[in-house]
Amino acid sequence: MKICEVSTLLAYIATIYIMACIFYMVLTKRYGTPFNDALKNYPDLIKIKKDSGDKRRTIFYTGIILSIIGLFIFKPFGLCF
């Protein structure tokens, strides 16, 4: 039987990052969106922002899909998942 170990340092870094993200989301929820509110006066800028966001979203999701495919093919963690 193979025993799988995860780097303790990596686990701590991942946990710190996740907790910081949750902390950020909870505390900034009440701040609102002053930048988006200011953009309402400029419809051309809203379109530019939306187009840019769509492109970045597509690239990000493509990266996720390619990463999943790569991990499925190469199985870098073997039986450790």
Secondary structure, DSSP 8 states (H G I E B T S, - for coil): -------HHHHHHHHHHHHHHHHHHHHHGGG--HHHHHHTT-HHHHHHHHHHHHHHHHHHHHHHHHHHHHHHHH-TTTT--
